[in-house]
Amino acid sequence: MFKGRPLMRYFLLVGGTCLLFGLFYSIFSPVSISVINSCFESASMHAGSQLKSSQEATSEPDNSKKLTWRPVNQDLALPQGLHYEQPHLLRPRRGDVLTVTPWLAPIVWEGTFDPVIIDNIYKPLNLTIATTVFAVGKYTRFLRDFLESAEKHYMVDFKVHYYIFTDQPTEVPSVNLAPGREVSVIQVPKFNRWQEISLRRMEIIQTAIEERIHKEADYIYCLDVDMKFHNRWGPEVLGSLVGAIHPWFYEFEREHFTYERRPSSKAYIPKDQGEFYYMGCVFGGRVEEVHKLTKKCREHLEVDKTSEMEAAWQEESHLNWYFLYNKPTKLLSPEYLWDELKGRTPQEIRLIRFAAVIKNKAEVRENV
């Protein structure tokens, strides 16, 4: 067709080649391929996520009750015109003890807070503090001192609702309560072993939260009954999730803590882990957070029971596991749960606020 015109043939050949190459590149370019691949990846990820969600829903069905929680005003609003001592950044009031954890949770000691500021922040919030105690068997004898001392020192000027779990409702003493404070008595069975009371406590508190406390309180503190208040135990303890450091272990290295050390238990903690040893007689916080704690500990206790396991210190062992992996937002120093058996008070304990009374444990436990 183009005979005698070699130059023209050459240009047409080159042009056609370029045209074909451009068409091929536009169709099969890396951009197009990457888009196609991303579509397949997106589809496969979507399918995978659906499969994963389906598997999770199948393996861990959520049978828990859908609870609604009372909203809590957490603004640290201070009334105008209040007079108080000025803090100084370079003059800490406590230099002899640890006052903040490595995860930046405060540790409450005498001298680390100003009660004037704390009271004026929290008292106007109209909070209700649920307080649970167990008085089973001979432990009912401690109720009067617990309640009467609480009315003098515990959350004074706050609304407090005591929930007393007992097998002997008629043994609950009548105590004069300040306005806005009340007692509810909830009957529980008397167990064959004192350890069983400890093992069942998490379950009973969880149930009480689900049935009524979530509607009636903003915070909840779970305390032992064989104790007595000696000084202020106020709103400085309020926090989302609160644990208390054991008075017998706060000077120890963690390998000496009495954690559950058997890997077969759900409360197992290795010797190279853990910051503090928490005592089971005091824990609390927002009702929602304590519900999570009691629910998880109950589940772990039940798993151990199916394996015929009992953790070294029953629910206290599981509480320590929970606080290891779900850090408390505030810690209470041993001032808040002292033990009178320790005798002479060391210099770092400037004020005993709440302490276990001296007693014959073998006698009051009945079924040791």
Protein Blocks (a to p, Z undefined) as FASTA:
>chain_A
ZZoilmlmmmmmmmmmmmmmmmmmmmmgmklmmmmmmmmmmmmmmmmmmmmmmmmmmmmc
cfbdcdddddddfbfcddehiacddddfklcfblkbcfbdfkopacddehiacfklmmmm
mmmnopacddddddehjllmmmmmmmmmmmmmgoghiacddddddfblmlpccddddehi
acddddddddfbfklmmmmmmmmmmmmmmmmmmmmpmbdcdddfkbccfbdcdfklgcfb
dcdddfklmmpcfklpccdfbfkbmkbccfkgcjbdcdfkbgcddfklmmmmmmmmmmmm
mmmmmnopacfklmmmmmmmmmmmmccfbdcdfkloccfklopadfklmbcfbdcddddf
klmnopZZ
